[in-house]
Structures are given as structure tokens and as C-alpha cells.
Amino acid sequence: MSVHVLVTGSSRGIGAAVVEALSGREARVIGHATSAAEGRIAADLADPAAADRLWDEALARLDGRIDVLVNNAGVFEAVADDADPDVWREAWDRAWRINLQAAADLCRRMVLHVRERGGEGRIVNVASRAAYRGDSPAHWHYAASKAGMVAMTKSIARGYANRGVLAFAICPGFVMTGMADEYLASRGGDKLLADIPLGRVAQPEEVASVAAYLALEAPASMTGAVLDVNGASFVR
């Protein structure tokens, strides 16, 4: 029986690589993006109701069963500390809604789904190195939202392991995706690379291979694990 998977933020970068990695492993995968395309459901996760609609549509397309949820969707948008207060708060609200609240809403649906049908369900949350190391002065909100995602993952793992829900998080550093390219250039790519002992940023396929392992192969005793993929730029 194939594994049924929902992957958010699947139009490019890590999410697209996760879909490809899982599709090559005989999984049935439904992706998500802000615009519709073949194999993807359109949803704007800044809308408070969008995550529940996304889950319902994915569940229908996957014949009433979702075995694995991969929360990858996120925004990485700068806001200056001296921005207008309304602009500042909107940046925080948007990061919180997309990076954390929507992921939380989908995690909740997975927990309830497993409770209703029995068996096992897996959650893989793509957080960030920033959850532990922090980020730039223009990205407090991003780091805070990803720290929340890690704490949420640990809470789910501790609270629901005995009810069949396994939860894992991945904390990538810089990954060569469209979201990171502009930031790398703006901060002087060579200088940033000097802070990565490996000497390069990760490729989306590297993060996807970790996500696929957690989704399909990781032993149940690993639940609650947070795995780093950052070229040793931050070692815990």
C-alpha cells in the first residue's frame, strides 16, 4: 500500500525536491502552492482558513487518507526595525500566519485524522537554523516563527507518540533556493560562505533526502528529533 503525503510549499526549492524524492519512492504525493498546477492544490496560507481547506481537499484527492504531512511552506521577508509600526506588525503577523499558524493548523488536522482512523501518521516540519542561531536584524520574525515550529514539533512528539503520531523537524541553513539567493547576494555571498565550514550552501535535494527518510524510514524512536542540514555553520 502506497504512502499518502501532503507537502506544502512544493512549487520550487526544498518543497519541489521533497515531492520528487517521495514520488520516486512509490508514495502518492499531493503538493501545495499559491497557484494551482498539476498535482498541486492552490492555497494562500496567509488566509486563516486556508490550511483547513487545503487539508480537506488533499484528503479528498488522496481517497480519505493522509499518512505523512510535510510542512515546508514559508516566507522569508525582511522588515526594518525602524519601519512604520503598522508595517512592522504586519510583517510579524504574516510570518506568523504562514510559517507557524498554518503549519500548526495542518498538524492539528493530522493529529485528529490519526485519532479518527487509527494507525500511524508522520509529521515532518521544515524549520530553520535560525530557530537556534537567530537571524539578521531584519528577520527577527522569521527566526521566531521557526523557533516556534521546533517547539511545536517537540510538543507533538511528546504528547502524541503513544497515539500513533510521530513528529520530526529539519533545520536547514542556507539552501540554494529562490528564497535564499537574494539574501546571499545582499549579504555578500563569499563572506557568508566563509561562515560555513563545508564551503557551500546545501542543495534542495540534500534537505529533501532527509525529509524523505523521516517521512518513510526513520524508526519510531526518533520521534521528536530535530536534524540539522547546515554544513556545520551551527553545531548544537
C-alpha positions in Angstrom: 0.0 0.0 0.0 1.4 3.3 -1.0 2.1 6.1 1.5 -0.1 9.2 1.0 1.7 12.5 1.5 0.8 16.2 1.6 3.7 18.6 1.0 3.2 22.3 1.4 5.2 24.9 -0.4 6.0 22.5 -3.2 6.3 24.8 -6.3 10.1 25.2 -6.0 13.2 24.7 -3.9 13.0 22.3 -1.0 9.3 21.5 -1.4 9.7 20.6 -5.1 12.7 18.4 -4.2 10.7 16.7 -1.5 7.9 15.9 -3.9 10.3 14.4 -6.4 12.1 12.4 -3.7 8.9 10.9 -2.4 7.3 10.3 -5.8 10.3 8.2 -6.6 9.6 6.1 -3.6 6.2 4.9 -4.6 4.4 7.4 -2.5 1.2 9.2 -3.6 2.0 12.9 -3.1 -0.2 16.0 -3.3 1.7 19.3 -3.3 0.6 22.8 -2.4 1.4 26.2 -3.8 -0.1 29.7 -4.0 -1.3 28.9 -7.6 -2.8 25.7 -8.9 -0.9 23.3 -11.1 -1.0 19.6 -11.9 -0.5 17.7 -8.7 -0.8 20.8 -6.5 -3.6 22.5 -4.6 -3.7 26.3 -4.5 -4.0 27.9 -1.1 -2.8 31.2 0.3 -1.7 30.3 3.8 -1.8 33.9 4.9 -5.6 33.3 4.9 -6.5 31.9 8.4 -9.0 29.5 6.8 -6.7 28.2 4.1 -4.9 25.4 5.9 -8.1 23.7 6.8 -9.4 24.0 3.2 -6.1 22.6 1.9 -6.3 19.6 4.2 -9.8 18.8 3.2 -9.1 19.0 -0.5 -5.9 17.0 -0.1 -7.7 14.4 1.9 -10.4 14.1 -0.8 -7.7 13.7 -3.5 -5.9 11.1 -1.5 -9.0 8.9 -1.0 -9.6 9.9 2.6 -6.1 9.0 4.0 -3.0 11.1 4.7 -0.1 9.3 6.2 2.5 12.0 6.1 2.4 15.7 6.4 5.4 17.8 5.3 5.1 21.4 6.4 7.6 23.2 4.1 5.7 26.4 3.1 7.2 29.6 4.5 8.1 33.2 3.8 11.5 35.0 4.4 10.6 38.6 4.1 12.7 41.4 5.6 11.3 44.2 7.7 13.5 47.0 9.2 13.5 47.6 12.9 12.7 51.3 12.3 9.8 50.5 9.9 6.4 52.1 10.5 4.8 50.3 13.4 1.9 49.1 11.2 4.3 47.7 8.6 6.4 46.1 11.4 3.4 44.4 12.9 2.0 43.2 9.6 5.4 41.6 8.7 5.3 39.8 12.0 1.6 38.7 11.5 2.3 37.5 8.0 5.4 35.5 9.0 3.5 34.0 12.0 0.4 33.1 9.9 2.3 31.4 7.1 5.4 30.0 8.8 3.8 28.8 12.1 0.0 29.1 12.4 -0.8 27.4 9.1 1.7 24.6 9.9 0.0 24.3 13.4 -3.4 24.0 11.8 -2.3 21.3 9.5 -0.5 19.4 12.3 -3.7 19.6 14.3 -5.6 18.0 11.4 -3.1 15.2 11.2 -3.4 14.5 14.9 -7.2 14.4 14.6 -7.0 12.3 11.5 -4.8 9.7 13.1 -7.0 9.7 16.2 -10.1 9.0 14.0 -8.7 6.3 11.7 -6.0 4.7 14.0 -2.6 3.6 12.8 0.4 5.9 12.4 0.9 9.3 11.0 4.1 11.3 10.5 4.7 15.0 10.5 7.9 16.5 9.1 8.3 20.2 9.8 10.9 22.1 7.8 12.1 24.8 10.2 15.5 26.6 10.0 18.9 27.0 11.6 17.5 30.4 12.6 15.4 28.7 15.2 18.6 28.1 17.3 21.1 30.6 15.9 18.8 33.6 15.2 18.9 35.6 12.0 19.6 39.1 10.7 18.3 42.3 12.3 15.7 42.4 9.5 14.5 38.8 10.2 13.6 38.6 13.9 10.1 37.4 12.9 11.4 34.7 10.7 13.7 33.3 13.4 10.9 33.5 16.0 8.4 31.7 13.8 10.9 28.8 13.1 11.8 28.5 16.8 8.0 28.1 17.4 7.9 25.4 14.8 10.6 23.5 16.5 8.9 23.8 19.9 5.6 22.7 18.3 7.3 19.7 16.8 8.7 18.6 20.2 5.4 19.2 21.9 3.6 17.0 19.3 6.2 14.3 19.6 5.9 14.2 23.4 2.1 14.5 23.5 1.1 12.0 20.8 3.8 9.4 20.4 1.6 6.9 22.3 -1.3 7.7 20.0 0.5 7.0 16.7 1.7 10.4 15.7 5.4 10.8 15.1 6.9 14.3 14.6 10.2 15.4 13.3 11.8 18.7 12.4 14.6 19.7 9.9 16.7 22.8 10.4 18.4 23.7 7.2 20.9 26.6 7.0 21.2 28.4 3.7 19.8 26.3 0.8 20.2 27.3 -2.8 16.6 28.2 -3.4 14.9 31.3 -4.8 14.1 32.4 -1.2 17.8 32.4 -0.2 19.5 33.6 -3.4 18.7 37.3 -2.9 19.7 37.2 0.8 23.0 35.6 0.0 23.8 38.3 -2.6 22.7 41.1 -0.4 24.9 39.9 2.5 28.0 39.3 0.3 27.9 35.6 -0.7 31.6 35.0 -0.2 31.5 36.3 3.4 28.6 34.1 4.2 30.2 31.1 2.7 33.2 31.7 4.9 31.0 31.0 7.9 30.0 27.5 6.5 32.8 25.0 7.2 31.6 22.8 4.3 32.3 25.8 2.0 28.9 25.8 0.2 25.3 26.1 0.9 23.0 23.0 0.8 21.2 21.9 -2.3 17.4 21.3 -2.0 17.9 17.7 -2.8 20.0 17.2 0.3 17.3 18.5 2.5 14.7 16.5 0.6 16.7 13.3 1.2 16.4 13.9 5.0 12.7 14.7 4.7 12.1 11.5 2.7 13.9 9.5 5.3 11.9 10.9 8.1 8.7 10.5 6.2 9.2 6.9 5.2 12.0 5.2 7.1 13.0 6.8 10.4 12.4 4.5 13.3 9.5 5.5 15.6 12.0 6.0 18.5 13.4 9.0 16.6 10.2 11.0 17.1 10.9 14.4 18.4 14.3 14.6 16.6 15.5 17.8 15.1 18.0 17.3 12.3 20.5 20.0 11.1 21.4 20.4 7.5 23.7 23.4 7.6 27.3 22.5 6.6 28.4 22.8 10.3 27.7 26.5 10.3 25.8 26.0 13.5 26.6 22.9 15.6 24.4 22.1 18.7 
